[in-house]
Amino acid sequence: MENVNWMNCFTKVVAVELNLPLNISFGPRKGDQRGVYVTNIADKSSSSEVHKGDSLLAIGSIDVENASLEHIHELLDEWPKDKPVPMLLVRDRDDF
């Protein structure tokens, strides 16, 4: 039996609230994976808790873990411009 490093099995969930317009960009997961991840951070000072590569789990109370990029854009386009956007993101163990 192969040894498993249990520390590599964990992820970190990050809760953030960001103002619109967002200073981050999302892209679709690669291959057969569903959902989106952070591809770019334009202004690190306003989104310091967000890391490139983080996967998006939720916008507010809406589960978007397996949502398409188009659906994410629709949700953000409909979000009230004067309200911060609460998000849950997950980060792989190697990135924290």
N, CA and C atoms as a LAMMPS dump frame, in Angstrom:
ITEM: TIMESTEP
0
ITEM: NUMBER OF ATOMS
288
ITEM: BOX BOUNDS ff ff ff
-5.0000000000000000e+02 5.0000000000000000e+02
-5.0000000000000000e+02 5.0000000000000000e+02
-5.0000000000000000e+02 5.0000000000000000e+02
ITEM: ATOMS id mol type element x y z
1 1 1 N 0.842 -1.176 0
2 1 2 C 0 0 0
3 1 3 C 0.895 1.249 0
4 2 1 N 0.521 2.213 -0.795
5 2 2 C 1.28 3.457 -0.917
6 2 3 C 0.964 4.404 0.24
7 3 1 N 1.994 5.087 0.761
8 3 2 C 1.788 6.065 1.826
9 3 3 C 1.085 7.291 1.281
10 4 1 N 0.162 7.834 2.06
11 4 2 C -0.581 9.032 1.677
12 4 3 C -0.198 10.164 2.617
13 5 1 N 0.158 11.304 2.052
14 5 2 C 0.41 12.491 2.853
15 5 3 C -0.942 13.176 3.06
16 6 1 N -1.529 13.025 4.234
17 6 2 C -2.873 13.538 4.509
18 6 3 C -2.964 15.045 4.38
19 7 1 N -1.872 15.76 4.554
20 7 2 C -1.916 17.216 4.43
21 7 3 C -2.251 17.638 3.004
22 8 1 N -1.991 16.779 2.017
23 8 2 C -2.314 17.101 0.63
24 8 3 C -3.784 16.86 0.296
25 9 1 N -4.534 16.312 1.246
26 9 2 C -5.945 15.99 1.009
27 9 3 C -6.877 17.128 1.401
28 10 1 N -6.354 18.183 1.978
29 10 2 C -7.194 19.241 2.497
30 10 3 C -7.207 20.453 1.575
31 11 1 N -8.29 21.19 1.675
32 11 2 C -8.421 22.448 0.951
33 11 3 C -8.786 23.528 1.954
34 12 1 N -8.719 24.769 1.523
35 12 2 C -9.084 25.9 2.37
36 12 3 C -10.25 26.618 1.71
37 13 1 N -11.306 26.862 2.471
38 13 2 C -12.455 27.622 1.977
39 13 3 C -12.302 29.057 2.452
40 14 1 N -12.461 29.99 1.527
41 14 2 C -12.269 31.407 1.804
42 14 3 C -13.581 32.141 1.543
43 15 1 N -14.042 32.922 2.512
44 15 2 C -15.233 33.756 2.349
45 15 3 C -14.791 35.201 2.155
46 16 1 N -15.28 35.832 1.086
47 16 2 C -14.936 37.222 0.799
48 16 3 C -16.193 37.989 0.412
49 17 1 N -16.129 39.292 0.555
50 17 2 C -17.149 40.2 0.038
51 17 3 C -16.432 41.22 -0.811
52 18 1 N -16.789 41.285 -2.091
53 18 2 C -16.138 42.197 -3.018
54 18 3 C -17.146 43.157 -3.616
55 19 1 N -16.703 44.386 -3.841
56 19 2 C -17.558 45.378 -4.47
57 19 3 C -17.483 45.252 -5.988
58 20 1 N -18.58 45.612 -6.629
59 20 2 C -18.603 45.673 -8.091
60 20 3 C -18.051 47.012 -8.536
61 21 1 N -17.385 47.103 -9.652
62 21 2 C -17.016 45.977 -10.498
63 21 3 C -15.918 45.143 -9.838
64 22 1 N -15.981 43.84 -10.082
65 22 2 C -14.98 42.945 -9.515
66 22 3 C -13.635 43.196 -10.165
67 23 1 N -12.602 43.064 -9.393
68 23 2 C -11.241 43.21 -9.913
69 23 3 C -10.601 41.854 -10.17
70 24 1 N -11.461 40.838 -10.344
71 24 2 C -10.975 39.499 -10.644
72 24 3 C -11.699 38.977 -11.876
73 25 1 N -11.045 38.05 -12.566
74 25 2 C -11.629 37.409 -13.744
75 25 3 C -11.742 35.918 -13.479
76 26 1 N -12.779 35.318 -14.056
77 26 2 C -12.996 33.881 -13.936
78 26 3 C -12.856 33.22 -15.295
79 27 1 N -12.498 31.95 -15.274
80 27 2 C -12.428 31.148 -16.489
81 27 3 C -12.985 29.77 -16.195
82 28 1 N -13.388 29.04 -17.233
83 28 2 C -13.922 27.69 -17.02
84 28 3 C -12.819 26.722 -16.601
85 29 1 N -13.183 25.748 -15.769
86 29 2 C -12.232 24.698 -15.384
87 29 3 C -11.828 23.942 -16.641
88 30 1 N -10.687 23.333 -16.601
89 30 2 C -10.139 22.624 -17.754
90 30 3 C -10.677 21.195 -17.859
91 31 1 N -10.7 20.695 -19.07
92 31 2 C -11.072 19.306 -19.32
93 31 3 C -12.509 19.013 -18.974
94 32 1 N -12.72 17.901 -18.273
95 32 2 C -14.086 17.492 -17.934
96 32 3 C -14.548 18.049 -16.594
97 33 1 N -13.735 18.922 -15.971
98 33 2 C -14.129 19.532 -14.701
99 33 3 C -15.163 20.619 -14.958
100 34 1 N -16.121 20.728 -14.058
101 34 2 C -17.153 21.752 -14.183
102 34 3 C -16.846 22.88 -13.224
103 35 1 N -17.465 24.045 -13.455
104 35 2 C -17.272 25.191 -12.586
105 35 3 C -16.257 26.163 -13.153
106 36 1 N -15.959 27.195 -12.347
107 36 2 C -15.027 28.231 -12.773
108 36 3 C -13.98 28.471 -11.696
109 37 1 N -12.892 29.111 -12.109
110 37 2 C -11.82 29.442 -11.179
111 37 3 C -11.288 30.831 -11.512
112 38 1 N -10.555 31.416 -10.564
113 38 2 C -9.99 32.752 -10.731
114 38 3 C -8.796 32.659 -11.684
115 39 1 N -8.872 33.417 -12.781
116 39 2 C -7.79 33.401 -13.774
117 39 3 C -6.896 34.623 -13.679
118 40 1 N -7.432 35.732 -13.136
119 40 2 C -6.652 36.97 -13.073
120 40 3 C -7.168 37.847 -11.939
121 41 1 N -6.256 38.563 -11.3
122 41 2 C -6.614 39.531 -10.262
123 41 3 C -6.008 40.865 -10.679
124 42 1 N -6.878 41.814 -11.052
125 42 2 C -6.408 43.104 -11.565
126 42 3 C -5.887 44.008 -10.458
127 43 1 N -6.552 43.999 -9.296
128 43 2 C -6.173 44.885 -8.193
129 43 3 C -6.084 44.057 -6.92
130 44 1 N -4.89 43.64 -6.567
131 44 2 C -4.682 42.766 -5.413
132 44 3 C -5.087 43.426 -4.094
133 45 1 N -5.023 44.753 -4.015
134 45 2 C -5.331 45.427 -2.753
135 45 3 C -6.802 45.301 -2.371
136 46 1 N -7.703 45.267 -3.332
137 46 2 C -9.125 45.184 -3.012
138 46 3 C -9.622 43.746 -2.912
139 47 1 N -8.804 42.793 -3.289
140 47 2 C -9.211 41.387 -3.22
141 47 3 C -8.056 40.53 -2.703
142 48 1 N -7.463 40.957 -1.593
143 48 2 C -6.254 40.31 -1.08
144 48 3 C -6.481 38.875 -0.617
145 49 1 N -7.719 38.518 -0.281
146 49 2 C -8.009 37.159 0.165
147 49 3 C -8.182 36.191 -0.996
148 50 1 N -8.327 36.708 -2.202
149 50 2 C -8.545 35.885 -3.38
150 50 3 C -7.204 35.584 -4.034
151 51 1 N -6.997 34.324 -4.395
152 51 2 C -5.766 33.905 -5.064
153 51 3 C -6.086 33.384 -6.458
154 52 1 N -5.172 33.61 -7.366
155 52 2 C -5.301 33.041 -8.7
156 52 3 C -5.355 31.526 -8.559
157 53 1 N -6.321 30.908 -9.217
158 53 2 C -6.5 29.459 -9.131
159 53 3 C -7.608 29.025 -8.193
160 54 1 N -8.102 29.934 -7.329
161 54 2 C -9.216 29.599 -6.436
162 54 3 C -10.437 29.203 -7.26
163 55 1 N -11.159 28.181 -6.812
164 55 2 C -12.4 27.763 -7.459
165 55 3 C -13.581 28.426 -6.766
166 56 1 N -14.564 28.857 -7.546
167 56 2 C -15.741 29.527 -7.008
168 56 3 C -16.781 28.491 -6.59
169 57 1 N -17.193 28.539 -5.314
170 57 2 C -18.192 27.62 -4.778
171 57 3 C -19.58 28.236 -4.719
172 58 1 N -19.661 29.514 -4.309
173 58 2 C -20.967 30.138 -4.115
174 58 3 C -20.871 31.641 -4.303
175 59 1 N -21.969 32.189 -4.805
176 59 2 C -22.176 33.639 -4.842
177 59 3 C -23.403 33.88 -3.987
178 60 1 N -23.204 34.549 -2.843
179 60 2 C -24.296 34.673 -1.881
180 60 3 C -24.691 33.278 -1.43
181 61 1 N -25.988 32.972 -1.484
182 61 2 C -26.468 31.645 -1.089
183 61 3 C -26.64 30.719 -2.288
184 62 1 N -26.154 31.129 -3.448
185 62 2 C -26.333 30.356 -4.68
186 62 3 C -25.12 29.46 -4.915
187 63 1 N -25.361 28.161 -4.962
188 63 2 C -24.308 27.183 -5.23
189 63 3 C -23.913 27.272 -6.7
190 64 1 N -22.658 27.626 -6.959
191 64 2 C -22.175 27.74 -8.338
192 64 3 C -20.972 26.829 -8.591
193 65 1 N -20.793 25.839 -7.73
194 65 2 C -19.624 24.972 -7.835
195 65 3 C -19.505 24.32 -9.218
196 66 1 N -20.63 23.972 -9.825
197 66 2 C -20.615 23.32 -11.14
198 66 3 C -21.208 24.197 -12.232
199 67 1 N -21.33 25.488 -11.963
200 67 2 C -21.962 26.408 -12.914
201 67 3 C -21.03 26.744 -14.078
202 68 1 N -21.646 27.106 -15.193
203 68 2 C -20.881 27.534 -16.357
204 68 3 C -20.409 28.974 -16.162
205 69 1 N -19.423 29.359 -16.929
206 69 2 C -18.931 30.729 -16.896
207 69 3 C -20.043 31.699 -17.276
208 70 1 N -20.864 31.326 -18.236
209 70 2 C -21.978 32.179 -18.66
210 70 3 C -22.958 32.421 -17.518
211 71 1 N -23.242 31.371 -16.744
212 71 2 C -24.156 31.513 -15.607
213 71 3 C -23.565 32.445 -14.548
214 72 1 N -22.282 32.328 -14.29
215 72 2 C -21.608 33.212 -13.323
216 72 3 C -21.741 34.66 -13.783
217 73 1 N -21.495 34.924 -15.055
218 73 2 C -21.61 36.286 -15.593
219 73 3 C -23.039 36.811 -15.474
220 74 1 N -24.036 35.949 -15.724
221 74 2 C -25.435 36.359 -15.584
222 74 3 C -25.751 36.752 -14.14
223 75 1 N -25.306 35.943 -13.188
224 75 2 C -25.541 36.254 -11.771
225 75 3 C -24.893 37.582 -11.381
226 76 1 N -23.666 37.782 -11.793
227 76 2 C -22.957 39.012 -11.429
228 76 3 C -23.549 40.229 -12.132
229 77 1 N -24.037 40.057 -13.358
230 77 2 C -24.685 41.161 -14.074
231 77 3 C -25.978 41.591 -13.39
232 78 1 N -26.675 40.641 -12.761
233 78 2 C -27.939 40.933 -12.079
234 78 3 C -27.749 41.371 -10.632
235 79 1 N -26.537 41.237 -10.109
236 79 2 C -26.285 41.593 -8.709
237 79 3 C -26.458 43.1 -8.533
238 80 1 N -27.126 43.548 -7.447
239 80 2 C -27.276 44.995 -7.208
240 80 3 C -25.912 45.685 -7.13
241 81 1 N -25.736 46.712 -7.927
242 81 2 C -24.432 47.373 -8.049
243 81 3 C -23.972 48.033 -6.746
244 82 1 N -24.916 48.366 -5.86
245 82 2 C -24.564 49.039 -4.61
246 82 3 C -24.356 48.068 -3.443
247 83 1 N -24.428 46.758 -3.701
248 83 2 C -24.256 45.741 -2.652
249 83 3 C -22.986 44.936 -2.905
250 84 1 N -22.201 44.671 -1.848
251 84 2 C -21.029 43.805 -2.03
252 84 3 C -21.468 42.386 -2.408
253 85 1 N -20.606 41.696 -3.122
254 85 2 C -20.885 40.334 -3.575
255 85 3 C -20.199 39.344 -2.627
256 86 1 N -20.985 38.621 -1.805
257 86 2 C -20.366 37.607 -0.948
258 86 3 C -20.056 36.357 -1.778
259 87 1 N -18.85 35.85 -1.62
260 87 2 C -18.423 34.671 -2.371
261 87 3 C -17.711 33.69 -1.466
262 88 1 N -17.868 32.428 -1.793
263 88 2 C -17.081 31.368 -1.173
264 88 3 C -16.196 30.786 -2.254
265 89 1 N -14.912 30.675 -1.944
266 89 2 C -13.941 30.104 -2.871
267 89 3 C -13.198 28.989 -2.165
268 90 1 N -12.699 28.044 -2.914
269 90 2 C -11.905 26.964 -2.333
270 90 3 C -10.527 26.984 -2.984
271 91 1 N -9.534 26.752 -2.136
272 91 2 C -8.131 26.794 -2.564
273 91 3 C -7.497 25.445 -2.264
274 92 1 N -6.768 24.91 -3.218
275 92 2 C -6.049 23.654 -3.005
276 92 3 C -4.973 23.836 -1.952
277 93 1 N -4.637 22.777 -1.278
278 93 2 C -3.653 22.793 -0.194
279 93 3 C -2.318 23.382 -0.641
280 94 1 N -1.917 23.151 -1.875
281 94 2 C -0.622 23.626 -2.362
282 94 3 C -0.563 25.156 -2.464
283 95 1 N -1.731 25.822 -2.435
284 95 2 C -1.776 27.255 -2.669
285 95 3 C -1.976 28.102 -1.406
286 96 1 N -1.899 27.488 -0.201
287 96 2 C -2.016 28.314 1.01
288 96 3 C -0.959 28.034 2.004
